[in-house]
């Protein structure tokens, strides 16, 4: 497979992942994704921002999130985000400590 085809396939897979998370599974909360997979929609938008910045494109966190989410964070939160339960918060603390090596 040539490099350009690989890039196009990777981009298509990313677009499909974005659609899946932003349109098909809006019921899945970011905290659940973080607890289970160690990344969430915000991570994906940050990676997008970092890729842009590496290529000399000036993009801040809010711009990247709006591009990734297809709306502002305020709109996303209003439409889809629910309050994290104590159990979700506890699981996040454990997951975060395990992922960064901090057991405190």
N, CA and C atoms as a LAMMPS dump frame, in Angstrom:
ITEM: TIMESTEP
0
ITEM: NUMBER OF ATOMS
312
ITEM: BOX BOUNDS ff ff ff
-5.0000000000000000e+02 5.0000000000000000e+02
-5.0000000000000000e+02 5.0000000000000000e+02
-5.0000000000000000e+02 5.0000000000000000e+02
ITEM: ATOMS id mol type element x y z
1 1 1 N 0.857 -1.184 0
2 1 2 C 0 0 0
3 1 3 C 0.897 1.239 0
4 2 1 N 0.58 2.196 -0.85
5 2 2 C 1.378 3.408 -0.893
6 2 3 C 0.996 4.335 0.273
7 3 1 N 1.882 5.263 0.584
8 3 2 C 1.724 6.154 1.742
9 3 3 C 0.45 6.998 1.645
10 4 1 N 0.142 7.521 0.471
11 4 2 C -1.05 8.362 0.314
12 4 3 C -2.327 7.571 0.591
13 5 1 N -2.386 6.339 0.107
14 5 2 C -3.558 5.501 0.372
15 5 3 C -3.673 5.221 1.87
16 6 1 N -2.559 4.947 2.523
17 6 2 C -2.572 4.722 3.968
18 6 3 C -3.118 5.947 4.702
19 7 1 N -2.657 7.117 4.325
20 7 2 C -3.134 8.358 4.953
21 7 3 C -4.638 8.52 4.744
22 8 1 N -5.094 8.247 3.537
23 8 2 C -6.521 8.383 3.23
24 8 3 C -7.365 7.392 4.024
25 9 1 N -6.886 6.173 4.174
26 9 2 C -7.61 5.173 4.955
27 9 3 C -7.627 5.538 6.435
28 10 1 N -6.507 6.015 6.945
29 10 2 C -6.458 6.44 8.345
30 10 3 C -7.401 7.616 8.586
31 11 1 N -7.428 8.557 7.653
32 11 2 C -8.337 9.693 7.772
33 11 3 C -9.79 9.242 7.735
34 12 1 N -10.103 8.289 6.875
35 12 2 C -11.468 7.769 6.787
36 12 3 C -11.858 7.071 8.087
37 13 1 N -10.925 6.303 8.662
38 13 2 C -11.206 5.628 9.932
39 13 3 C -11.424 6.648 11.045
40 14 1 N -10.628 7.717 11.062
41 14 2 C -10.809 8.772 12.058
42 14 3 C -12.172 9.432 11.894
43 15 1 N -12.551 9.74 10.662
44 15 2 C -13.861 10.354 10.424
45 15 3 C -14.983 9.433 10.888
46 16 1 N -14.824 8.144 10.651
47 16 2 C -15.843 7.181 11.088
48 16 3 C -15.918 7.122 12.618
49 17 1 N -14.766 7.124 13.283
50 17 2 C -14.74 7.143 14.749
51 17 3 C -15.407 8.401 15.277
52 18 1 N -15.085 9.535 14.669
53 18 2 C -15.698 10.792 15.087
54 18 3 C -17.213 10.737 14.924
55 19 1 N -17.686 10.266 13.781
56 19 2 C -19.126 10.166 13.549
57 19 3 C -19.773 9.237 14.572
58 20 1 N -19.142 8.12 14.816
59 20 2 C -19.674 7.146 15.769
60 20 3 C -19.828 7.771 17.156
61 21 1 N -18.807 8.497 17.6
62 21 2 C -18.842 9.086 18.939
63 21 3 C -19.708 10.338 19.014
64 22 1 N -19.806 11.077 17.909
65 22 2 C -20.501 12.367 17.943
66 22 3 C -21.96 12.28 17.495
67 23 1 N -22.304 11.237 16.757
68 23 2 C -23.672 11.123 16.254
69 23 3 C -24.361 9.845 16.721
70 24 1 N -23.653 8.718 16.653
71 24 2 C -24.279 7.436 16.939
72 24 3 C -24.301 7.096 18.431
73 25 1 N -23.293 7.534 19.184
74 25 2 C -23.188 7.148 20.588
75 25 3 C -23.016 8.359 21.505
76 26 1 N -23.873 9.329 21.329
77 26 2 C -23.838 10.503 22.206
78 26 3 C -24.21 10.134 23.637
79 27 1 N -24.791 8.945 23.813
80 27 2 C -25.158 8.481 25.152
81 27 3 C -23.945 8.089 25.983
82 28 1 N -22.831 7.773 25.338
83 28 2 C -21.627 7.387 26.063
84 28 3 C -20.937 8.651 26.572
85 29 1 N -20.75 8.705 27.859
86 29 2 C -20.146 9.877 28.484
87 29 3 C -18.625 9.809 28.393
88 30 1 N -17.987 10.97 28.319
89 30 2 C -16.53 11.037 28.261
90 30 3 C -15.896 10.346 29.456
91 31 1 N -16.472 10.51 30.634
92 31 2 C -15.881 9.903 31.825
93 31 3 C -15.882 8.383 31.717
94 32 1 N -16.925 7.823 31.105
95 32 2 C -16.955 6.375 30.9
96 32 3 C -15.867 5.944 29.921
97 33 1 N -15.677 6.723 28.868
98 33 2 C -14.621 6.417 27.909
99 33 3 C -13.254 6.472 28.591
100 34 1 N -13.048 7.499 29.411
101 34 2 C -11.78 7.622 30.128
102 34 3 C -11.567 6.437 31.061
103 35 1 N -12.621 6.049 31.761
104 35 2 C -12.507 4.946 32.717
105 35 3 C -12.21 3.62 32.028
106 36 1 N -12.785 3.41 30.856
107 36 2 C -12.62 2.131 30.165
108 36 3 C -11.449 2.103 29.186
109 37 1 N -11.244 3.208 28.489
110 37 2 C -10.264 3.199 27.406
111 37 3 C -9.059 4.106 27.633
112 38 1 N -9.164 5.01 28.599
113 38 2 C -8.054 5.907 28.866
114 38 3 C -7.982 7.103 27.931
115 39 1 N -9.021 7.318 27.136
116 39 2 C -9.118 8.506 26.287
117 39 3 C -10.588 8.813 26.07
118 40 1 N -10.86 10.046 25.607
119 40 2 C -12.24 10.446 25.358
120 40 3 C -12.284 11.417 24.181
121 41 1 N -13.436 11.984 23.966
122 41 2 C -13.603 12.936 22.862
123 41 3 C -12.657 14.127 23.018
124 42 1 N -12.47 14.59 24.248
125 42 2 C -11.571 15.725 24.472
126 42 3 C -10.136 15.36 24.104
127 43 1 N -9.732 14.13 24.382
128 43 2 C -8.399 13.677 23.989
129 43 3 C -8.257 13.71 22.473
130 44 1 N -9.264 13.201 21.78
131 44 2 C -9.224 13.205 20.322
132 44 3 C -9.134 14.62 19.77
133 45 1 N -9.882 15.54 20.365
134 45 2 C -9.808 16.921 19.884
135 45 3 C -8.439 17.522 20.201
136 46 1 N -7.84 17.14 21.344
137 46 2 C -6.502 17.635 21.688
138 46 3 C -5.472 17.084 20.715
139 47 1 N -5.603 15.814 20.358
140 47 2 C -4.667 15.229 19.395
141 47 3 C -4.789 15.917 18.041
142 48 1 N -5.996 16.28 17.674
143 48 2 C -6.244 17.036 16.44
144 48 3 C -5.538 18.389 16.519
145 49 1 N -5.701 19.065 17.65
146 49 2 C -5.051 20.359 17.863
147 49 3 C -3.534 20.223 17.791
148 50 1 N -2.995 19.216 18.458
149 50 2 C -1.549 19.013 18.452
150 50 3 C -1.03 18.756 17.037
151 51 1 N -1.77 17.975 16.263
152 51 2 C -1.364 17.713 14.876
153 51 3 C -1.372 19.011 14.065
154 52 1 N -2.384 19.84 14.284
155 52 2 C -2.444 21.129 13.586
156 52 3 C -1.268 22.003 13.992
157 53 1 N -1.023 22.101 15.289
158 53 2 C 0.076 22.933 15.783
159 53 3 C 1.43 22.461 15.252
160 54 1 N 1.617 21.135 15.175
161 54 2 C 2.867 20.579 14.639
162 54 3 C 3.083 20.976 13.19
163 55 1 N 2.002 21.261 12.487
164 55 2 C 2.094 21.656 11.079
165 55 3 C 2.05 23.17 10.901
166 56 1 N 2.2 23.897 12.016
167 56 2 C 2.241 25.354 11.962
168 56 3 C 0.878 26.011 11.881
169 57 1 N -0.182 25.263 12.123
170 57 2 C -1.536 25.817 12.114
171 57 3 C -1.875 26.236 13.535
172 58 1 N -2.156 27.511 13.721
173 58 2 C -2.472 28.03 15.051
174 58 3 C -3.901 27.638 15.409
175 59 1 N -4.04 26.783 16.406
176 59 2 C -5.355 26.317 16.834
177 59 3 C -5.314 26.122 18.341
178 60 1 N -6.279 26.715 19.042
179 60 2 C -6.326 26.512 20.483
180 60 3 C -7.295 25.388 20.838
181 61 1 N -7.335 25.055 22.124
182 61 2 C -8.145 23.938 22.61
183 61 3 C -9.612 24.106 22.248
184 62 1 N -10.157 25.296 22.43
185 62 2 C -11.575 25.523 22.14
186 62 3 C -11.886 25.389 20.662
187 63 1 N -10.996 25.882 19.807
188 63 2 C -11.198 25.741 18.363
189 63 3 C -11.183 24.263 17.961
190 64 1 N -10.225 23.521 18.499
191 64 2 C -10.13 22.095 18.17
192 64 3 C -11.363 21.347 18.649
193 65 1 N -11.828 21.664 19.845
194 65 2 C -13.027 20.996 20.353
195 65 3 C -14.244 21.315 19.495
196 66 1 N -14.368 22.555 19.087
197 66 2 C -15.524 22.925 18.262
198 66 3 C -15.48 22.213 16.914
199 67 1 N -14.287 22.077 16.338
200 67 2 C -14.152 21.345 15.084
201 67 3 C -14.5 19.88 15.311
202 68 1 N -13.941 19.289 16.351
203 68 2 C -14.173 17.86 16.599
204 68 3 C -15.623 17.577 16.973
205 69 1 N -16.163 18.356 17.912
206 69 2 C -17.529 18.133 18.38
207 69 3 C -18.583 18.601 17.376
208 70 1 N -18.21 19.511 16.492
209 70 2 C -19.178 20.052 15.549
210 70 3 C -20.098 21.079 16.196
211 71 1 N -19.729 21.523 17.371
212 71 2 C -20.485 22.52 18.138
213 71 3 C -19.59 22.978 19.279
214 72 1 N -20.013 24.012 19.976
215 72 2 C -19.232 24.46 21.119
216 72 3 C -19.355 23.455 22.258
217 73 1 N -18.405 23.501 23.176
218 73 2 C -18.49 22.618 24.34
219 73 3 C -19.738 22.909 25.152
220 74 1 N -20.124 24.162 25.241
221 74 2 C -21.342 24.512 25.978
222 74 3 C -22.557 23.842 25.358
223 75 1 N -22.626 23.834 24.017
224 75 2 C -23.74 23.171 23.334
225 75 3 C -23.708 21.66 23.569
226 76 1 N -22.515 21.061 23.484
227 76 2 C -22.399 19.617 23.711
228 76 3 C -22.868 19.261 25.121
229 77 1 N -22.347 20.009 26.086
230 77 2 C -22.71 19.719 27.48
231 77 3 C -24.213 19.856 27.699
232 78 1 N -24.8 20.893 27.136
233 78 2 C -26.238 21.113 27.297
234 78 3 C -27.059 19.991 26.663
235 79 1 N -26.609 19.527 25.5
236 79 2 C -27.368 18.522 24.755
237 79 3 C -27.118 17.086 25.194
238 80 1 N -25.882 16.772 25.631
239 80 2 C -25.525 15.368 25.79
240 80 3 C -24.863 14.985 27.113
241 81 1 N -24.211 15.909 27.759
242 81 2 C -23.448 15.526 28.946
243 81 3 C -24.338 15.449 30.174
244 82 1 N -24.144 14.394 30.931
245 82 2 C -24.863 14.237 32.189
246 82 3 C -23.887 14.413 33.342
247 83 1 N -24.416 14.639 34.51
248 83 2 C -23.582 14.772 35.704
249 83 3 C -22.947 13.421 36.011
250 84 1 N -21.664 13.424 36.276
251 84 2 C -20.976 12.182 36.616
252 84 3 C -21.442 11.691 37.98
253 85 1 N -21.688 10.403 38.056
254 85 2 C -22.118 9.815 39.32
255 85 3 C -20.906 9.653 40.239
256 86 1 N -21.133 9.505 41.538
257 86 2 C -20.01 9.24 42.441
258 86 3 C -19.208 8.003 42.025
259 87 1 N -19.886 6.97 41.531
260 87 2 C -19.184 5.76 41.092
261 87 3 C -18.286 6.056 39.886
262 88 1 N -18.776 6.849 38.938
263 88 2 C -17.962 7.221 37.781
264 88 3 C -16.755 8.04 38.222
265 89 1 N -16.977 8.959 39.143
266 89 2 C -15.88 9.798 39.639
267 89 3 C -14.836 8.958 40.366
268 90 1 N -15.279 8.008 41.184
269 90 2 C -14.343 7.131 41.894
270 90 3 C -13.543 6.281 40.914
271 91 1 N -14.219 5.739 39.909
272 91 2 C -13.534 4.931 38.898
273 91 3 C -12.515 5.769 38.139
274 92 1 N -12.847 7.028 37.869
275 92 2 C -11.917 7.913 37.177
276 92 3 C -10.675 8.153 38.022
277 93 1 N -10.859 8.368 39.312
278 93 2 C -9.708 8.589 40.197
279 93 3 C -8.774 7.389 40.17
280 94 1 N -9.329 6.197 40.216
281 94 2 C -8.527 4.979 40.168
282 94 3 C -7.848 4.857 38.81
283 95 1 N -8.604 5.023 37.743
284 95 2 C -8.072 4.91 36.391
285 95 3 C -6.984 5.942 36.147
286 96 1 N -7.222 7.175 36.569
287 96 2 C -6.244 8.243 36.373
288 96 3 C -4.964 7.924 37.125
289 97 1 N -5.084 7.478 38.382
290 97 2 C -3.908 7.142 39.176
291 97 3 C -3.119 6.015 38.526
292 98 1 N -3.824 5.008 37.972
293 98 2 C -3.146 3.889 37.323
294 98 3 C -2.452 4.331 36.037
295 99 1 N -3.098 5.232 35.287
296 99 2 C -2.545 5.645 33.997
297 99 3 C -1.381 6.6 34.121
298 100 1 N -1.327 7.377 35.194
299 100 2 C -0.214 8.317 35.356
300 100 3 C 0.773 7.834 36.404
301 101 1 N 0.486 6.68 37.006
302 101 2 C 1.411 6.109 37.964
303 101 3 C 1.365 6.767 39.333
304 102 1 N 0.334 7.547 39.599
305 102 2 C 0.196 8.225 40.878
306 102 3 C -0.901 7.532 41.651
307 103 1 N -0.542 6.85 42.734
308 103 2 C -1.516 6.089 43.512
309 103 3 C -2.075 6.902 44.671
310 104 1 N -1.844 8.192 44.689
311 104 2 C -2.337 9.002 45.811
312 104 3 C -3.81 9.333 45.684
